[in-house]
């Protein structure tokens, strides 16, 4: 009996796959030693504080309004879409669910841009394009999202 239990235990240990959480999948840019300094007029600052309050350009905002704000910032006549940088700063005490909500809202803003460009150029939604067509749209409207090191509420005070 003990041999059979031992064999079953080994069988289940060997055949079981352990699911790993992947988190947020983001492709990081190449490391540059002397990174160019971006003027503040080209940076759109989004902050999530310790109380899970969203601040856009230091003004309280709602996450549902964030996609349109990103859209307007990237297509502003003050800069080209390639110059627009979205800076996301969050507090270590902010909840992960709220952080993902804000991150998804930022991505939704870029998807609005890409869908509009895809409709204008190809007559289809961005998701329906070929990989080559998607790359051409992303080259025209690159997603430049800068995530700063999380801050501590105690140190910020």
PLY file of the C-alpha trace (Angstrom):
ply
format ascii 1.0
element vertex 157
property float x
property float y
property float z
element edge 156
property int vertex1
property int vertex2
end_header
0.00 0.00 0.00
2.76 2.44 0.88
4.51 1.72 -2.44
1.36 2.50 -4.41
0.78 5.74 -2.49
4.40 6.73 -3.06
4.15 5.98 -6.81
0.91 7.97 -7.08
2.51 10.88 -5.24
5.48 10.90 -7.62
3.16 10.56 -10.63
1.11 13.60 -9.61
4.20 15.65 -8.77
5.75 14.93 -12.17
2.62 15.46 -14.28
1.21 18.53 -12.52
1.93 21.92 -14.06
2.09 24.89 -11.76
0.48 28.01 -13.22
2.60 31.12 -12.82
1.12 34.59 -12.78
2.55 36.72 -15.56
1.65 40.19 -14.31
1.60 43.11 -16.74
3.43 42.27 -19.96
5.37 45.29 -21.16
8.14 45.41 -23.69
10.88 47.62 -22.28
12.88 49.99 -24.49
16.58 49.47 -25.05
18.81 50.85 -22.29
20.53 54.11 -23.12
23.38 55.40 -20.95
22.88 59.02 -21.97
19.11 59.16 -22.40
17.80 62.39 -23.95
16.09 64.82 -21.59
12.46 65.34 -22.51
10.99 68.85 -22.13
8.10 69.04 -19.65
5.72 70.20 -22.41
6.10 66.75 -23.99
5.36 64.81 -20.77
1.84 63.96 -19.62
2.04 63.15 -15.90
-0.34 60.62 -14.37
-0.03 59.97 -10.64
-1.72 57.44 -8.38
-1.29 58.35 -4.72
-1.43 56.23 -1.56
-5.20 56.80 -1.26
-5.76 55.43 -4.81
-6.64 58.94 -6.02
-5.77 59.67 -9.64
-4.03 62.95 -10.45
-3.54 63.97 -14.07
-1.17 66.91 -14.45
-1.61 67.43 -10.66
-5.40 67.77 -10.97
-7.84 65.17 -9.62
-9.30 63.04 -12.41
-11.34 59.90 -13.07
-9.88 56.87 -14.81
-12.80 56.81 -17.29
-11.66 60.21 -18.59
-8.04 59.10 -19.00
-8.27 57.52 -22.50
-9.63 60.74 -24.02
-7.00 62.80 -22.18
-4.22 60.59 -23.59
-5.77 60.84 -27.06
-5.90 64.64 -26.86
-2.35 64.91 -25.49
-0.75 62.71 -28.16
-2.56 64.45 -31.02
-1.97 67.95 -29.67
-0.58 70.42 -32.24
2.11 71.42 -29.69
4.12 68.24 -30.40
4.34 65.31 -32.76
2.95 61.96 -31.59
6.51 60.62 -31.43
7.46 63.34 -28.93
4.54 62.66 -26.55
5.56 60.82 -23.38
3.12 59.51 -20.77
4.67 59.36 -17.29
2.98 57.04 -14.80
3.96 57.44 -11.14
2.34 55.47 -8.35
2.73 55.10 -4.63
3.82 51.79 -3.10
0.68 51.89 -0.95
-1.73 52.18 -3.90
-3.71 49.03 -4.64
-2.71 46.79 -7.50
-6.29 46.72 -8.83
-6.38 50.52 -9.04
-2.93 50.59 -10.67
-4.13 48.12 -13.33
-7.28 50.18 -13.88
-5.18 53.30 -14.56
-2.70 51.35 -16.73
-5.57 49.87 -18.77
-7.08 53.35 -19.22
-3.74 54.60 -20.59
-3.61 51.65 -23.00
-7.21 52.35 -24.03
-6.15 55.87 -25.04
-3.50 54.47 -27.35
-5.93 51.89 -28.73
-8.31 54.76 -29.58
-5.46 56.42 -31.51
-4.48 53.21 -33.27
-8.10 52.33 -34.17
-8.69 55.77 -35.67
-5.47 55.58 -37.69
-6.29 52.02 -38.85
-9.78 53.08 -39.95
-8.36 56.06 -41.82
-5.58 54.10 -43.57
-7.02 50.60 -44.02
-10.75 50.86 -43.33
-10.51 48.31 -40.46
-10.05 48.28 -36.70
-6.48 48.01 -35.43
-7.02 44.48 -34.07
-8.11 43.27 -37.53
-4.91 44.40 -39.27
-1.98 42.23 -40.20
1.11 42.37 -38.02
2.96 44.45 -40.62
0.11 46.97 -40.82
-0.03 47.18 -37.00
3.71 47.87 -36.89
3.31 50.72 -39.39
0.61 52.29 -37.22
2.69 51.88 -34.06
5.64 53.48 -35.85
3.46 56.47 -36.69
1.87 56.59 -33.21
4.32 54.94 -30.78
3.24 54.22 -27.24
5.80 55.95 -25.05
4.87 55.10 -21.50
7.41 55.90 -18.79
6.92 54.28 -15.41
8.81 55.90 -12.59
10.05 54.05 -9.53
7.18 53.79 -7.01
7.29 56.38 -4.25
6.67 55.88 -0.54
3.94 57.96 1.09
6.06 58.37 4.20
9.01 59.73 2.24
6.84 62.03 0.13
5.43 63.87 3.17
0 1
1 2
2 3
3 4
4 5
5 6
6 7
7 8
8 9
9 10
10 11
11 12
12 13
13 14
14 15
15 16
16 17
17 18
18 19
19 20
20 21
21 22
22 23
23 24
24 25
25 26
26 27
27 28
28 29
29 30
30 31
31 32
32 33
33 34
34 35
35 36
36 37
37 38
38 39
39 40
40 41
41 42
42 43
43 44
44 45
45 46
46 47
47 48
48 49
49 50
50 51
51 52
52 53
53 54
54 55
55 56
56 57
57 58
58 59
59 60
60 61
61 62
62 63
63 64
64 65
65 66
66 67
67 68
68 69
69 70
70 71
71 72
72 73
73 74
74 75
75 76
76 77
77 78
78 79
79 80
80 81
81 82
82 83
83 84
84 85
85 86
86 87
87 88
88 89
89 90
90 91
91 92
92 93
93 94
94 95
95 96
96 97
97 98
98 99
99 100
100 101
101 102
102 103
103 104
104 105
105 106
106 107
107 108
108 109
109 110
110 111
111 112
112 113
113 114
114 115
115 116
116 117
117 118
118 119
119 120
120 121
121 122
122 123
123 124
124 125
125 126
126 127
127 128
128 129
129 130
130 131
131 132
132 133
133 134
134 135
135 136
136 137
137 138
138 139
139 140
140 141
141 142
142 143
143 144
144 145
145 146
146 147
147 148
148 149
149 150
150 151
151 152
152 153
153 154
154 155
155 156
